Structure formats: C-alpha cells, structure tokens
Amino acid sequence: MVDMKAKPFYLSDEDCKWVEDTINGMTLDEKVGQLFFNMGSSRDEDYLKMTVEKYHIGGIRYNPASADEVHEQNRILQENSKIPLIIACNTENGGDGACVDGTTIGSQTKIGATRNTQYAYNLGYMSNKEAAAIGCNLSFAPVSDILYNWENPVIGLRTYGNDVDRVMEMSKAYLDGAHANPGFCCAAKHFPGDGLDFRDQHVANSVNDFSCEEWDATFGKVYQNLIDNGLDAIMAGHIMQPAYTRYFNPEIADDDIMPATLSPELISGLLRKKLGFNGMVLTDASHMVGLTCRMKRRDLMPAAIAAGVDMFLFFNEMDEDFESMKQGVLDGRITEERLSDALHRILALKAHMGLHKKAKTELVPPKSQVHEIVGCEEHKAMQKEISDKAVTLVKYKDKDVLPLTPERYKRIMIVYVKGLEAPGLVSLMGRCKVSPAEKLKEKLEAQGFEVFIYESPIQKILKEMEKGGKPDVNVYFAGKSPIKDFVANQDAIITLVDIAGGFQPVARPAFGMTKGGGEIPWYVFELPVIVVGTKQPFVLADIPQARTYINTYDTLDSTLDVLVGKLMKGADAFTGQDPVDSYCGIWDTRL
C-alpha cells in the first residue's frame, strides 16, 4: 500500500485525513470515476459539467486551444467537480504544450545540443509557469527516453539524446524547474523506456529488448534518479520489456508478455518493488494499438488497474468504458485492496498539489495574470538564447564553404524538401501560410542575397494544372540540361529538409524525382551545398553525400535568424554539439 507520508507525497496527518475521509465518503461510481483521465472533446459548459457530475473523472487532458479558452474550461471544471481535478498538459517543449499561444522554449533534443543543464531547468520552469497560469497542475513530461535507434518513429526530438548521463541530468533538471512552480507536478514518460524499437506503439507493438543488466545501466538509471529526486507520477508506455517480465515471472509464456500498461511484472515488480516508486502511475493514451491489440477493450481497462496502474488515460465511449471498469471492480478483477491503493495514490497526489486546501474558485489562478505570463518576453528571449547555443554544424567536409556572404555567393537557390504526408492530413490541418523556405528566403534577402526557391518539374506541372492548363509533360522532362548551365544559374544551394521528428508517418524525405532533378543534391561537387535539417536530425541517412550539414531542430523565426547569422559568420560561430548520432551509425554518412 502507498505510504502517503513518504516521497513523493510528504503528506501531513491533516492531509492524510482528507484523503481517507474523501475515499470513505465516495460512492462506488465516484471511486470508479477517479480512475479515469478524460480527453476533453468539447469546451461547452454543459459537456464539462457532465464529465465531472456524471462520470466523476479524476483528471483531464484537452485538445489544443488558446490560453483564454483553456483557462475558462479549467475554471468551469474545477468549480463544478466534487473533488479537485488533475489537469494535465504536454509541456515537453514549452508552454505551447498547454495552450496554442504559449511559448515554445525548445525541444528536448535541441536543449541536449546545448549541453547546458540550466536550459533543461528553464524549460521545466517556464513551460509550466505558463501552464499553471491557465489552471494546469501536471505535465506529461519530462520525456525520459534515450534514443538508441535513429529509425525510432516516436521519440524524434523528444529526448535529450543518446547519452544516459545527459538524459538523466537534464530530465532531473526539468523536474526541478517544474517543481519551482508551487504545487506543480510531473509525470515522466514512457516507462519502461522508448528509443530502441523502429516501430510506433501508436500503430503497432513496441519492445524495449534490453537485458536486465542493460536496462539497469540505462533507462533504470534515469528513472531511479528521477524517483530519488521526488518524481510525482509516471506514465507507463505500451511497451513490452521481456527481460524484466521474465525476471519477475520466470514461468510466463511469450504470449502472456504484456506492455507495461498491462504488466504486473513491470508495474508492481520493476517499478514499485525494485525502483521503489511510491507515486501515481497512469497509462499512455488508450487508443494506441500497442495496448488495444493485446485484448478486448472491456478487459484491458480493469487489467491495467489490476496490474498496478492507478489512472486510465482517456475514454473511448464514456458509458461503455465506465461500465467496463466498474464491472472489473464488481467481479473482483480489480480487488478492493488494489482499488483502495489506486485511490489513495490519486488523492495523495492531489493533496500533494495542495488542491484540497483551496476553495473551488481559487483552484485556477485569476484570469488577469494569464497574459502577463503566457508568451511573455522573458520566455521568448530564452527561446532565442537556446537557439543560439543549440544550432549544430554536424558535418563540414569542405572547410572553405563558410562563411556564406553576398560577396562570395550572391545567388542562392533554396531546395525545400518535405517528408511523406498522411493522406488528407494537410487538408485537414491546413498548410502554413508561410513555409520555412519562404521565411529563410526573406531573411537571406534582407542580408543582401538574391534568393529563389527551386521548383521541380512535378511542381511546375501541378501549378500549371491548378491554373487550368494542360501541360506537355515531355517539355518538363525532356533531356538533361548541361551541367555548366546548372552551375551558372546560382552560386550556392541550401537544401532545407523540413521533416517532423517523431510520430507517424515515418519521418523520411519524399523526393519528387529519383535522379537528375534539383531536389536531391547530386551536385555536391559542382557547387557549394549546405544541407539543413530543420526538425528530425537524421537527414544524413537519406542524403549521405552532404558535405556541409547543419541541424536547427525547429523552424522558429528566432532559430532561422540564428541560422542565417551563423552561416554568415562562419563555422566557428556554431557551438551546438550533436546530441544524438546524426550520422545514424552508417559509415558512408561520414564520407
């Protein structure tokens, strides 16, 4: 059973009494409701009241919205909930994970490139200061994963790198920064650790296949350090860890090895007993296939709680899921002892936040201070400072390419390379009004360069078709132009590779042509070519011939300003250090 007076809760006798009295006063439905973390599908007041009055939810995560909208949503929820709510946000990179007008401070990988632990602290502090200002009290961060496999599609820029000690120190610094905001808590993720598999648990199984000894020296070291330093909660991932599952259950059959969210061996054994974690555990999102493919939904919900998880992340259909969880209590799959333990941890976390000591109208800060904090100039300045320290010159084979100045290279061609796009996703989400290539063009022109953005034959055909024309394809693909003409048209080329780091679809370039066109830099010995990876840092796997390669980690205006400034100053201006293996462990990427 949970020790509410111990780490990470440190409750007083008075606090413990509130927890006990609250649980003793609950109906069965109220107890079942506390196990659920809802994903709010609406900010309509009637909907919000219904979720707390009918389903008695213990916590909520919500869809993106402005600071004002989230603040009002949180006010309605807290003022109408019988028991104060845990309100979570995804402040992995900044306050923009709490509201759309929040400040992006910098991705974890970008901060890893600075090698400065203070920036990880600032990320934790500033991100969650903005989150707290709109009524959030828990961050689903830090991401405590270690990137060992460059083909992993989940982690992307959501890691401090591939060095265990750096991940350990920066994850802890983020936690300390978040805790500097009174009452604010963290749920580190994704236990038992992502970054090994090339598959994505959103759409498939995922496995952490380290041996017990390897796990102890890597992910175990990171989690133990966080736990020892007061980590409040842990998000269990839909990730299997066969070695430790078999360690705690030597007779288990392969078919019965489950992801952490359904594994008593990993939650009750590895996390609780071996690592000594006394805090609250919640699942990752419950629509991910790494979970849903393992058993029927009506069974997996009570199975997760029975395995030792305390809160279940997100309803599917609310009535159906609520009844499935309740049935698990009624038929004993969730024992009275396990239910009591989960409720004690959930309410102990709320008491640790100090929610029980506040009036309902005080659980969300005054609206008057929202815009004093969210998007403030201090946080924007930190974003720019981190960019300046992070942008990384990874590969520099031709030592005379930089500096890039109008006197040396007046005419610049930008080749804009994007990744594969999920069908219909661009139409659904809407395209950016100004692409990173267009923004970079404007910034270079302001410095005196003449810049144009390359259009492939396919782009020219599509553009003509959009205007109602009937292009002759043969005209665009007829023959090969003389190399001398190609070289004469520009003085240098920037290949800007804009591919998201992490999540489906797989983050790889989508070249319009296989050879001969301008998209792929086959011409690295014909002209100076600078390849820039703007998001995921593994462009060299697909463009190994790049002789000058830079990682910026994002396309923020402040980052592109820094990029242009460093290009014009020369190689010595780049201070960022590769936080991962941007060469992808492939020998020819270093040629």
C-alpha positions, -999 to +999 in steps of 0.1 A: +000+000+000+010+036-006+029+055+021+013+090+018+038+105+043+068+094+022+083+106-011+069+119-033+037+130-014+051+140+020+015+145+034+008+157+069-016+140+092-042+166+082-036+159+045-039+121+051-071+126+069-086+145+039-076+116+017-091+090+040-123+110+047-128+116+009-124+080+000-147+069+028-174+093+016-173+081-020-199+060-038-187+031-060-193+052-091-173+081-077-144+057-069-145+042-105-146+077-119-114+088-102-096+061-122-103+079-154-083+106-171-107+121-197-097+136-230-120+166-232-138+166-266-155+199-260-153+231-241-190+235-239-200+242-203-228+216-203-203+189-215-177+199-189-202+198-161-215+164-173-180+149-172-175+157-135-211+153-123-220+120-142-186+103-146-167+118-116-134+119-135-102+122-116-083+141-143-085+156-177-063+164-208-078+185-235-074+195-272-054+225-282-069+259-276-059+295-267-049+304-231-082+322-226-102+292-237-082+267-216-084+290-186-122+292-188-125+254-194-104+247-163-124+272-142-157+255-151-143+221-144-127+229-110-157+249-098-181+220-106-161+190-096-168+175-062-131+165-059-104+188-074-091+176-107-057+168-120-055+189-152-026+178-175-007+193-204+021+182-227+047+208-220+076+188-234+089+218-255+073+248-239+041+265-229+027+258-263+020+223-250-005+239-226-021+264-250-015+273-286-003+308-277+021+295-252+059+300-257+079+273-275+111+272-254+129+244-273+126+207-279+145+184-255+169+173-283+176+210-291+184+216-254+206+184-254+226+201-282+235+230-258+250+206-232+236+231-207+215+216-179+203+250-169+183+252-201+165+220-192+157+236-159+144+267-176+123+246-199+107+229-170+102+261-151+090+284-179+068+259-197+049+250-166+047+285-153+026+292-184+007+260-178+000+268-142-012+303-152-042+288-171-050+262-144-030+232-153-012+213-125+005+183-141+029+180-171+032+148-191+069+154-191+098+151-190+102+126-218+128+104-202+136+081-232+170+075-247+174+075-285+194+044-294+177+037-328+176+066-353+147+048-371+125+051-340+094+069-352+081+081-318+108+099-299+122+122-327+131+154-309+115+143-276+148+132-260+178+148-245+199+125-266+217+092-267+239+097-236+225+082-204+240+107-181+229+136-201+193+123-203+194+116-165+207+150-156+185+170-179+154+151-171+160+158-134+167+195-142+134+197-160+117+181-129+133+207-106+123+235-129+087+224-130+086+219-092+098+255-088+061+264-096+042+258-064+021+227-064+030+217-100+038+181-107+053+159-134+046+125-149+078+113-166+073+090-197+074+064-213+082+037-188+100+012-193+116+033-220+113+041-257+140+047-282+150+011-292+123-002-314+118+010-350+080+006-345+055+031-331+032+019-303+005+043-317+001+018-345+019-014-336+036-034-308+068-018-293+095-036-274+124-025-251+146-055-257+175-047-234+187-073-209+180-066-172+216-055-168+215-032-199+182-017-187+196-011-152+225+008-166+204+030-190+166+035-185+167+022-150+194+047-141+173+076-155+141+066-137+159+058-104+174+093-104+140+109-111+123+088-084+151+096-058+146+133-066+108+134-060+092+124-093+054+127-087+040+104-113+050+081-142+033+074-175+035+038-184+040+032-221+025+005-242+060-010-244+070-046-236+102-054-217+106-091-219+138-095-198+123-080-167+089-095-173+106-130-172+128-120-142+097-113-121+077-142-136+101-169-149+073-192-160+054-167-181+047-178-217+057-155-246+020-150-255+014-136-220+041-109-220+023-076-219+032-039-224+039-021-192+004-008-190-010-043-186+020-059-169+020-065-131+056-077-135+067-043-148+045-021-126+043-039-093+076-057-097+101-035-116+087+000-108+072-005-073+095-031-058+128-027-075+129+010-081+108+018-050+084+042-068+057+053-044+039+079-067+010+077-090+011+057-123-011+063-153-013+047-187-004+063-220-033+071-243-057+041-245-064+042-283-028+033-291-025-001-309+003-012-286-024-015-260-056-022-279-042-051-299-035-071-267-070-079-255-106-068-257-112-032-246-137-042-219-110-064-204-079-042-208-093-014-187-097-034-154-065-053-164-045-021-164-056-011-129-052-047-117-016-047-130-008-017-107-016+013-128-037+040-109-053+060-137-065+051-172-059+077-199-089+086-220-124+072-225-135+058-259-173+058-254-179+071-219-208+049-208-193+018-222-158+023-207-172+034-174-193+002-171-164-020-182-142-005-155-170-008-129-176-044-138-140-051-132-145-039-096-177-058-091-164-091-103-131-088-084-106-084-112-098-051-095-096-062-059-108-039-031-072-036-020-060-026-055-088-001-059-081+014-025-044+017-033-051+034-066-075+059-050-050+067-022-023+075-047-046+096-069-059+116-039-025+118-023-012+134-055-040+160-054-032+167-017+005+170-025-005+197-051-024+214-023-057+213-042-077+202-011-067+234+008-081+258-018-117+270-024-131+259-057-129+294-070-091+295-062-081+263-080-075+283-112-054+315-110-070+348-118-075+355-155-059+389-151-025+373-149-027+349-178-012+372-205+014+386-181+029+351-181+018+332-213+040+343-242+060+368-221+091+384-234+114+367-209+103+333-222+107+344-258+142+356-250+151+322-236+138+306-268+163+327-288+192+321-264+187+284-266+186+285-304+219+304-305+236+278-283+219+247-300+222+250-338+247+224-347+272+221-376+273+183-377+294+177-408+319+201-425+340+184-452+348+214-474+364+238-449+361+268-472+323+268-478+316+291-449+311+320-443+281+324-466+281+361-476+267+381-506+302+389-517+310+352-521+276+337-530+252+363-543+227+340-558+212+313-535+189+285-545+168+270-517+156+235-523+127+227-500+124+190-491+094+178-471+085+144-458+057+119-465+023+133-456-006+112-443-034+112-468-058+141-462-038+153-431-025+185-448-060+194-460-075+187-425-048+207-405-043+234-431-010+244-446+013+270-430+007+304-447+045+309-449+068+279-454+102+277-437+117+280-472+099+313-478+109+326-443+145+317-449+144+334-483+131+366-468+158+365-441+186+359-466+173+387-489+173+411-460+211+404-458+217+412-495+214+378-511+194+371-543+173+341-535+149+318-553+131+286-543+136+257-566+106+243-584+108+207-596+093+196-629+064+179-610+057+211-591+056+231-623+032+206-639+009+207-609+010+245-608+000+247-645-028+222-640-041+242-610-044+272-633-065+251-658-037+244-682-028+211-699+010+209-696+030+188-720+049+165-696+076+159-722+086+195-721+094+194-684+112+161-685+129+164-719+166+155-717+192+167-693+205+202-691+242+209-694+260+210-661+275+243-670+241+259-673+230+245-639+262+258-623+257+292-640+223+298-625+233+300-589+264+304-567+254+282-537+225+259-527+207+255-494+188+222-492+162+228-464+149+195-452+116+201-432+106+167-418+088+163-385+107+145-358+086+117-344+052+101-349+036+086-380+041+089-409+077+078-408+100+108-408+118+104-441+122+126-471+098+123-500+118+133-531+098+142-562+123+126-586+147+097-582+176+114-600+186+143-622+163+169-607+173+195-582+156+180-552+183+156-544+218+172-540+237+151-565+256+182-573+277+185-541+309+186-561+295+211-587+285+239-563+287+247-526+257+229-510+246+234-474+220+208-462+200+219-432+178+195-412+152+217-396+134+192-374+144+155-371+182+153-370+188+122-392+188+137-427+223+122-434+208+087-436+190+098-469+215+125-480+248+109-470+266+129-498+260+162-479+294+177-473+281+205-451+252+195-428+235+216-401+207+207-376+185+235-363+159+213-346+129+236-355+118+263-379+110+291-354+117+326-366+143+330-339+160+298-350+162+308-386+176+342-376+203+324-357+210+301-386+215+330-411+237+348-386+259+318-381+261+310-418+274+345-424+299+344-396+314+311-404+320+276-390+334+288-357+300+305-349+283+271-344+285+260-308+259+232-306+271+197-301+253+167-317+230+153-290+223+121-309+242+102-336+232+123-366+254+100-387+229+072-379+257+047-373+261+044-411+297+045-423+291+063-456+274+093-440+308+104-428+324+104-463 
